[in-house]
């Protein structure tokens, strides 16, 4: 008990110190000093929690709750009074629970081009381009490591990184070396995405039509997909608004789709039509339970609201098949808040079945989860919240089997928790993506993150996160919005190994299909306006080595047993038992150097020979994060696009989508 009192006393002291800080920090003219003072307070609070945990105290919940309240007070003050949308840096890491970043963060071609234009035309007209810092000097793809001849050209590997995977872990090695075959498909603007646990279906909650105001369920029956292409189906689900949440239940072979008013289920079981999934259930959310949905054990569907969760028993729900001519729920749905046409015939008019039970959040009647994820080993719901709703930046585990009580609280987020994910490969771990630009890995038994990943330095949020364990090796994928890419992180090595191109699109959602070793990425094109028109494009300048013909030539040379001229692969992983330091990108002295390529090692002019004939009809966004020479194939999606990266031993790397051309305008 003495330890508990001591920790509470330390938090009380920190609270008093914070109150004194508020009286002076606003008068501090130096923004860096203000940020440093706030960050120091946040770090000290987390240190108190960490020391309490290390002392094996039995009263940790009280300390964690006290720390949470003080952390929220600091973050809210910094946001409201100091104009700090996010904390200056991560504050919950330590030497044993580190903070890692990408060795090759860069400013982005759009920012660099804008600065050079401003400098040469406004600040110093007519002057030469100034010498820029190293993080702006990103060399062409030809100067980057290529771990295997079958590594996809739409990847960019980091220098001097040796992944954990080896020949004894083949699936992990395929992922670590970027050996993936790409398939793409046009999709509507996507809000959420889910894949069933058995890999039967991929479902997207989307908005289609004019200004993406029409609800759409876009889905893929994965067992019928070809390895060479994706064939999806888009259908009107009959909702009155664009759906925001989707879940896929393998056990009952149902997809659950939800807007603010209702939840509808659709069957993807055998015997159905391939052109449309059959509508089975309608559940009435009463405009009270408008949060995320989940399928719980024992055949229950849950939907969050403020301070409570609605539960439906699937076995007791009315179905369209049982009552084909009657209204489910006995009344008509209220369409007053619908953007669809008045009396739109496509809207299913049934109000839906009322909840069979309601579970109140016993510890916080105002708590409103905005994202959640079922942690199957414990049965708890891992929940995230949004500060804009007055809740905060917290992450908690709720136990619906015991009155909705809070089973645990997790600290350390400096922004809204936007995604939560788990992996069957580790029953104790989960990962979160937050709006402050970090992904965090937690042990469900501990309140602070065990690993903090800085996904970008571009002041953007982490759009999504996927945690997988191929061959038992923990691997993390993180999605970028403004940076228009997906990064792969080796958790054991604590390094970003490479990034995958998103075709100059922003990442909306990601999902992992373990049954087919495939990563699905839903993206949104920022260069398509609300009317579906492409804007902000210029003529492309594509190097000769970044054309599809160059990729085909390289692939044929590999198949023929020879190496392509000038593109000999630089091995970064032990893809052969005889791999050496020299072939892995590690300097001869044995010291691995994290950082950028040597900007003075050679002239890049030879790598910049533009294929004028190929570029003549190609188009590229004027303001995008990557230039045409960043990846091994210059690809611009130009549409909202779904990417499927299928990791395998022998991918067809020539299977690449067509980039935007002048004919697309």
DAZI-V14910 format. One record per residue. N is the residue number from 1. RES is the residue in one small letter. SS is DSSP state (H for helix, E for strand, - for the rest). OMEGA is omega in radians with two decimals (none if undefined). NEAR is the number of other C-alpha atoms within 12 Angstrom. Layout:
BEGIN
n=(N,N)
res=(RES,RES)
ss=(SS,SS)
omega=(OMEGA,OMEGA)
near=(NEAR,NEAR)
END
This chain:
BEGIN
n=(1,2,3,4,5,6,7,8,9,10,11,12,13,14,15,16,17,18,19,20,21,22,23,24,25,26,27,28,29,30,31,32,33,34,35,36,37,38,39,40,41,42,43,44,45,46,47,48,49,50,51,52,53,54,55,56,57,58,59,60,61,62,63,64,65,66,67,68,69,70,71,72,73,74,75,76,77,78,79,80,81,82,83,84,85,86,87,88,89,90,91,92,93,94,95,96,97,98,99,100,101,102,103,104,105,106,107,108,109,110,111,112,113,114,115,116,117,118,119,120,121,122,123,124,125,126,127,128,129,130,131,132,133,134,135,136,137,138,139,140,141,142,143,144,145,146,147,148,149,150,151,152,153,154,155,156,157,158,159,160,161,162,163,164,165,166,167,168,169,170,171,172,173,174,175,176,177,178,179,180,181,182,183,184,185,186,187,188,189,190,191,192,193,194,195,196,197,198,199,200,201,202,203,204,205,206,207,208,209,210,211,212,213,214,215,216,217,218,219,220,221,222,223,224,225,226,227,228,229,230,231,232,233,234,235,236,237,238,239,240,241,242,243,244,245,246,247,248,249,250,251,252,253,254,255,256,257,258,259,260,261,262,263,264,265,266,267,268,269,270,271,272,273,274,275,276,277,278,279,280,281,282,283,284,285,286,287,288,289,290,291,292,293,294,295,296,297,298,299,300,301,302,303,304,305,306,307,308,309,310,311,312,313,314,315,316,317,318,319,320,321,322,323,324,325,326,327,328,329,330,331,332,333,334,335,336,337,338,339,340,341,342,343,344,345,346,347,348,349,350,351,352,353,354,355,356,357,358,359,360,361,362,363,364,365,366,367,368,369,370,371,372,373,374,375,376,377,378,379,380,381,382,383,384,385,386,387,388,389,390,391,392,393,394,395,396,397,398,399,400,401,402,403,404,405,406,407,408,409,410,411,412,413,414,415,416,417,418,419,420,421,422,423,424,425,426,427,428,429,430,431,432,433,434,435,436,437,438,439,440,441,442,443,444,445,446,447,448,449,450,451,452,453,454,455,456,457,458,459,460,461,462,463,464,465,466,467,468,469,470,471,472,473,474,475,476,477,478,479,480,481,482,483,484,485,486,487,488,489,490,491,492,493,494,495,496,497,498,499,500,501,502,503,504,505,506,507,508,509,510,511,512,513,514,515,516,517,518,519,520,521,522,523,524,525,526,527,528,529,530,531,532,533,534,535,536,537,538,539,540,541,542,543,544,545,546,547,548,549,550,551,552,553,554,555,556,557,558,559,560,561,562,563,564,565,566,567,568,569,570,571,572,573,574,575,576,577,578,579,580,581,582,583,584,585,586,587,588,589,590,591,592,593,594,595,596,597,598,599,600,601,602,603,604,605,606,607,608,609,610,611,612,613,614,615,616,617,618,619,620,621,622,623,624,625,626,627,628,629,630,631,632,633,634,635,636,637,638,639,640,641,642,643,644,645,646,647,648,649,650,651,652,653,654,655,656,657,658,659,660,661,662,663,664,665)
res=(x,x,x,x,x,x,x,x,x,x,x,x,x,x,x,x,x,x,x,x,x,x,x,x,x,x,x,x,x,x,x,x,x,x,x,x,x,x,x,x,x,x,x,x,x,x,x,x,x,x,x,x,x,x,x,x,x,x,x,x,x,x,x,x,x,x,x,x,x,x,x,x,x,x,x,x,x,x,x,x,x,x,x,x,x,x,x,x,x,x,x,x,x,x,x,x,x,x,x,x,x,x,x,x,x,x,x,x,x,x,x,x,x,x,x,x,x,x,x,x,x,x,x,x,x,x,x,x,x,x,x,x,x,x,x,x,x,x,x,x,x,x,x,x,x,x,x,x,x,x,x,x,x,x,x,x,x,x,x,x,x,x,x,x,x,x,x,x,x,x,x,x,x,x,x,x,x,x,x,x,x,x,x,x,x,x,x,x,x,x,x,x,x,x,x,x,x,x,x,x,x,x,x,x,x,x,x,x,x,x,x,x,x,x,x,x,x,x,x,x,x,x,x,x,x,x,x,x,x,x,x,x,x,x,x,x,x,x,x,x,x,x,x,x,x,x,x,x,x,x,x,x,x,x,x,x,x,x,x,x,x,x,x,x,x,x,x,x,x,x,x,x,x,x,x,x,x,x,x,x,x,x,x,x,x,x,x,x,x,x,x,x,x,x,x,x,x,x,x,x,x,x,x,x,x,x,x,x,x,x,x,x,x,x,x,x,x,x,x,x,x,x,x,x,x,x,x,x,x,x,x,x,x,x,x,x,x,x,x,x,x,x,x,x,x,x,x,x,x,x,x,x,x,x,x,x,x,x,x,x,x,x,x,x,x,x,x,x,x,x,x,x,x,x,x,x,x,x,x,x,x,x,x,x,x,x,x,x,x,x,x,x,x,x,x,x,x,x,x,x,x,x,x,x,x,x,x,x,x,x,x,x,x,x,x,x,x,x,x,x,x,x,x,x,x,x,x,x,x,x,x,x,x,x,x,x,x,x,x,x,x,x,x,x,x,x,x,x,x,x,x,x,x,x,x,x,x,x,x,x,x,x,x,x,x,x,x,x,x,x,x,x,x,x,x,x,x,x,x,x,x,x,x,x,x,x,x,x,x,x,x,x,x,x,x,x,x,x,x,x,x,x,x,x,x,x,x,x,x,x,x,x,x,x,x,x,x,x,x,x,x,x,x,x,x,x,x,x,x,x,x,x,x,x,x,x,x,x,x,x,x,x,x,x,x,x,x,x,x,x,x,x,x,x,x,x,x,x,x,x,x,x,x,x,x,x,x,x,x,x,x,x,x,x,x,x,x,x,x,x,x,x,x,x,x,x,x,x,x,x,x,x,x,x,x,x,x,x,x,x,x,x,x,x,x,x,x,x,x,x,x,x,x,x,x,x,x,x,x,x,x,x,x,x,x,x,x,x,x,x,x,x,x,x,x,x,x,x,x,x,x,x,x,x,x,x,x,x,x,x,x,x,x,x,x,x,x,x,x,x,x,x,x,x,x)
ss=(-,H,H,H,H,H,H,H,H,H,H,H,H,H,H,H,H,H,H,H,H,H,H,H,H,-,-,-,-,-,H,H,H,H,H,H,H,H,H,H,H,H,H,H,H,H,H,H,H,H,H,H,H,H,-,-,-,-,-,H,H,H,H,H,H,H,H,H,H,H,H,H,H,H,H,H,H,H,H,H,H,-,-,-,-,-,-,-,-,-,-,-,-,-,-,-,-,-,E,E,-,-,-,-,-,-,-,-,H,H,H,H,H,H,H,H,H,H,H,H,H,H,H,-,-,-,-,-,-,-,-,-,-,H,H,H,-,-,-,-,H,H,H,-,-,-,-,-,-,-,-,-,-,-,E,E,E,-,-,-,-,-,-,-,-,-,-,-,-,H,H,H,H,H,H,H,-,-,-,E,E,E,E,E,E,E,-,-,E,E,E,E,E,E,E,-,-,-,-,-,E,E,E,E,E,E,E,E,-,H,H,H,-,E,E,E,E,E,E,E,E,H,H,H,-,-,-,-,-,-,-,-,E,E,E,-,-,-,-,-,-,-,-,-,E,E,E,E,E,-,-,-,-,E,E,E,E,E,-,-,-,E,E,E,E,E,E,-,-,-,-,-,-,-,-,-,-,E,E,E,E,E,E,E,-,-,-,-,-,-,-,-,E,E,E,E,-,-,-,E,E,E,E,E,E,-,-,E,E,E,E,E,E,H,H,H,-,-,-,-,-,-,-,-,-,-,-,-,-,-,-,E,-,-,-,-,-,-,-,-,-,-,-,-,-,-,-,-,-,E,-,-,E,-,-,-,E,E,E,E,-,-,-,-,-,-,-,-,-,-,E,E,E,E,E,-,-,-,-,E,E,E,E,E,-,-,H,H,H,-,-,-,-,-,E,E,E,E,E,H,H,H,-,-,E,E,E,E,E,E,-,-,-,-,-,-,E,E,E,E,E,E,E,-,-,E,E,E,E,E,E,E,E,E,-,-,-,E,E,E,E,E,E,-,-,-,-,-,-,-,E,E,E,E,-,-,-,-,-,-,-,E,E,E,E,E,E,E,E,E,-,-,E,E,E,E,E,E,E,E,-,-,-,-,E,E,E,E,E,E,-,-,-,-,E,E,E,E,E,E,E,-,-,-,-,E,E,E,E,E,E,E,E,H,H,H,-,E,E,E,E,E,E,E,-,-,-,E,-,-,-,-,-,E,-,-,E,E,E,-,-,-,E,H,H,H,-,H,H,H,H,H,H,H,H,H,H,H,H,-,-,-,-,-,-,-,-,-,-,-,-,-,-,-,-,-,-,-,-,-,-,-,-,-,-,-,-,-,-,-,-,-,-,-,-,-,-,-,-,-,-,-,-,-,H,H,H,H,-,E,-,H,H,H,H,-,-,E,E,E,E,-,-,-,-,-,-,-,-,-,-,-,-,-,-,-,-,-,-,-,E,E,E,E,E,E,E,-,-,-,-,-,-,-,-,-,-,-,-,-,E,H,H,H,-)
omega=(-3.14,3.13,3.12,3.14,-3.13,-3.14,3.10,3.11,3.10,3.12,3.09,3.11,3.12,3.10,3.10,3.12,3.12,3.10,3.09,3.13,-3.11,-3.12,-3.06,-2.98,3.14,-3.14,-3.14,-3.08,-3.08,-3.10,3.14,3.12,3.10,-3.13,-3.12,-3.14,3.11,-3.12,3.12,3.10,3.13,-3.14,-3.13,3.10,3.13,3.12,3.09,3.12,-3.12,3.13,3.09,3.12,-3.11,-3.14,3.14,3.12,-3.09,-3.09,-3.11,-3.09,3.14,3.12,-3.13,3.14,3.09,3.10,3.13,-3.13,-3.12,3.08,3.14,3.12,3.12,-3.10,3.13,3.11,3.14,-3.13,-3.02,-3.01,-3.10,3.12,-3.13,3.13,3.11,3.10,-3.08,3.13,3.06,-3.04,-3.05,-3.11,3.07,3.14,-3.14,3.08,-2.86,3.01,-3.13,3.13,-3.13,-3.12,-3.02,3.03,3.12,-3.00,-3.07,-3.05,-3.12,3.13,3.14,-3.13,3.13,-3.14,-3.14,3.12,3.13,-3.09,-3.03,-3.09,-3.08,-3.08,3.13,-3.07,3.08,-3.13,3.11,3.10,-3.10,3.06,-3.04,3.12,-3.00,-3.08,3.04,-3.04,-3.13,-3.06,-3.14,-3.13,-3.12,3.14,-3.12,3.11,3.06,-2.94,-3.06,3.09,-3.14,2.99,-3.11,3.12,3.13,3.06,3.09,-3.06,3.11,-3.14,2.97,3.09,3.08,-3.10,-3.14,-3.02,3.13,3.14,-3.14,3.08,-2.97,-3.10,3.08,3.13,3.11,3.14,-3.10,-3.14,3.12,3.10,-3.03,3.08,-3.04,2.95,-3.12,3.08,3.08,-3.13,2.98,3.09,-2.93,3.09,-3.08,-3.08,3.14,3.05,-3.13,-3.01,3.13,3.12,-3.13,-3.04,2.97,-3.07,-3.13,3.01,-2.93,3.00,-3.08,3.08,-3.08,-3.10,3.09,-3.11,-3.13,3.14,3.13,2.94,3.13,-3.04,3.12,3.00,-2.90,-3.13,-3.13,-3.09,3.05,3.09,-3.07,-3.11,3.05,3.10,-3.13,3.11,3.09,-3.10,3.05,-3.07,3.12,3.08,-3.12,3.13,3.14,-3.12,-3.14,-3.08,3.12,3.05,3.11,-3.08,-3.11,-3.07,-3.11,-3.13,-3.12,2.96,3.12,-3.07,-3.02,2.86,-3.07,-3.04,-2.97,2.97,3.11,3.09,-3.13,-3.07,3.02,3.13,-3.13,3.12,-3.14,3.11,3.13,-3.09,-3.13,3.06,-3.12,3.07,-3.08,-3.05,2.96,-3.14,-3.08,3.13,3.10,-3.07,3.08,3.13,-3.05,-3.13,-3.10,3.13,3.11,3.03,-3.08,3.06,3.13,2.99,3.12,3.06,-3.13,3.02,-3.05,2.97,3.12,3.08,-3.09,3.13,3.08,-3.13,3.03,3.04,-3.05,-3.08,-3.09,-3.09,2.98,3.14,3.07,-3.10,-3.13,-3.11,-3.01,-3.04,-3.10,3.10,3.05,-3.07,3.04,-3.14,-3.13,3.12,3.08,-3.09,-3.10,-3.09,-3.11,3.04,-3.12,-3.13,3.13,-3.10,3.13,-3.08,-3.12,-3.12,3.02,-2.94,-3.13,3.12,3.09,-3.11,3.08,3.11,3.08,3.13,3.07,3.11,3.11,3.08,-2.97,-3.02,-3.09,-3.10,3.12,-3.07,-3.10,3.11,3.07,2.98,3.07,-3.09,3.14,3.03,-2.97,-3.11,-3.13,-3.05,-3.14,3.03,3.06,-2.96,3.03,-3.08,-3.13,-3.12,-3.09,3.11,3.09,-3.08,-3.11,-3.09,-2.97,3.05,-3.08,3.01,-3.14,-3.14,-3.12,-3.14,-3.12,3.00,3.11,-3.13,3.12,-3.12,-3.13,3.02,-3.10,-3.02,2.97,3.14,3.09,3.13,3.13,3.04,-3.04,3.11,3.05,-3.11,3.05,3.11,3.08,-3.10,3.11,-3.06,-3.07,-3.01,2.92,-3.10,3.12,2.98,-3.05,-3.10,3.11,3.07,-3.13,2.88,-3.09,3.06,-3.11,2.86,-3.05,-3.11,-3.05,-3.04,-3.09,-3.11,3.08,3.08,3.09,-3.06,3.06,-3.01,-3.13,3.03,-3.02,-3.13,3.07,3.08,3.00,-2.99,-3.11,-3.12,3.10,3.12,3.14,3.13,3.08,-3.11,3.10,-3.11,-3.11,-3.08,-3.10,2.99,3.09,-3.09,3.14,3.10,-3.14,-3.12,2.92,3.13,3.01,-3.12,3.08,-3.08,3.02,-3.02,-3.13,3.10,-3.14,-3.10,2.90,-3.09,-3.14,3.00,3.09,3.12,3.01,3.09,-3.10,3.08,3.04,3.13,3.11,-3.09,3.10,3.09,-3.14,3.07,-3.07,-3.11,-3.11,3.13,-3.05,3.05,3.10,-3.11,3.04,-3.07,3.11,-3.11,-3.13,-3.10,3.03,-3.10,-3.06,3.11,3.12,-3.11,3.07,-3.14,3.03,-3.13,3.06,3.04,-3.10,3.04,-2.98,3.08,-3.11,-3.11,-3.09,3.11,3.12,3.13,3.10,3.10,3.14,3.14,3.12,-3.12,3.12,3.10,3.11,-3.14,3.13,3.09,3.11,3.11,3.13,-3.10,3.06,-3.12,3.09,-3.06,3.06,-3.01,3.06,3.10,-3.10,3.13,3.02,-3.07,-3.11,-3.12,-3.08,3.09,-3.11,-3.10,-3.10,3.12,3.13,-3.14,-3.07,3.14,3.07,-3.11,3.12,-3.10,3.05,3.08,-3.06,3.04,3.12,-3.05,-3.11,-3.02,-3.14,3.13,-3.12,-3.04,-3.12,3.14,-3.01,3.11,-3.05,3.03,-3.03,-3.13,3.13,-3.06,-3.01,-3.10,-3.10,3.14,-3.07,3.13,3.12,-3.11,3.08,-3.00,-3.08,3.02,-3.08,-3.06,-3.07,3.09,-3.08,3.05,-3.09,-3.05,3.00,-3.06,3.12,3.13,2.95,-2.93,2.98,3.09,2.97,3.06,-3.13,-3.10,-3.13,-3.03,-3.06,3.10,3.03,-3.06,3.07,3.12,-3.08,-3.14,3.10,3.13,-3.09,3.12,3.12,3.14,-3.11,-3.10,none)
near=(16,13,23,26,20,21,34,29,20,27,33,21,21,31,27,17,24,29,19,15,24,25,14,17,25,22,14,17,12,13,18,17,18,27,33,23,30,43,30,26,38,41,32,31,43,40,32,37,45,32,25,33,25,16,18,15,22,17,22,30,27,27,36,38,29,31,42,36,27,39,42,35,30,40,38,30,28,32,23,18,20,29,17,26,26,33,40,31,35,40,40,41,35,23,13,14,27,25,28,32,34,33,32,35,29,30,28,29,29,23,23,28,25,20,22,24,20,19,20,17,16,13,15,15,13,14,15,15,19,18,15,18,13,20,24,26,25,35,37,34,36,33,35,37,39,39,41,39,39,38,48,46,50,44,43,41,49,46,37,37,42,40,40,35,35,26,22,18,22,26,33,36,37,38,50,55,51,48,36,41,38,40,34,35,32,30,40,42,44,41,38,45,43,45,38,35,28,23,31,32,41,49,49,50,45,44,37,32,22,18,20,28,26,33,40,40,50,41,47,38,35,32,21,18,24,19,25,22,25,29,27,30,29,32,31,37,44,38,47,40,39,40,43,36,42,46,43,43,35,25,22,29,32,38,47,51,53,48,43,34,41,49,54,49,41,38,34,35,25,15,12,17,15,21,19,24,33,29,34,34,42,43,48,41,37,25,26,24,34,33,39,45,46,39,40,32,25,16,21,28,45,40,52,46,33,29,29,32,41,40,37,36,24,31,15,19,29,31,28,26,18,15,16,14,12,19,24,31,26,19,17,23,33,25,26,15,17,24,22,27,17,14,17,18,14,19,29,33,28,34,31,35,36,32,32,23,20,29,29,30,31,23,23,19,19,20,34,37,44,38,39,42,38,34,32,27,19,23,24,29,43,44,42,42,40,31,31,17,16,19,29,35,44,43,51,49,39,39,29,33,22,16,21,32,26,28,29,32,40,42,49,54,50,48,44,40,44,43,44,43,41,37,33,24,20,26,23,21,33,45,49,55,48,44,37,38,41,48,50,54,46,39,27,32,22,31,41,44,37,34,38,41,44,40,48,38,27,24,25,28,38,45,43,46,46,40,43,37,33,35,25,22,30,35,42,49,45,51,49,45,36,36,41,41,43,45,49,41,47,39,34,21,24,30,39,40,45,45,43,49,45,51,48,47,41,42,44,43,48,45,45,42,33,28,19,31,30,34,44,48,51,49,45,42,38,36,31,28,19,21,14,23,19,28,22,19,25,25,21,31,30,36,34,28,36,38,36,29,23,27,32,26,25,35,30,21,20,25,19,11,11,17,20,21,17,17,29,22,32,35,36,41,43,32,38,20,13,14,21,20,22,22,29,34,34,26,18,14,10,14,14,20,20,25,24,27,31,19,20,12,10,13,13,21,14,16,26,24,21,22,25,17,16,26,28,19,21,32,34,37,35,26,26,35,38,42,40,44,38,40,41,43,42,46,39,43,39,41,37,40,36,44,42,41,43,39,37,30,28,25,30,31,40,33,28,36,34,26,32,30,25,19,13,21,19)
END
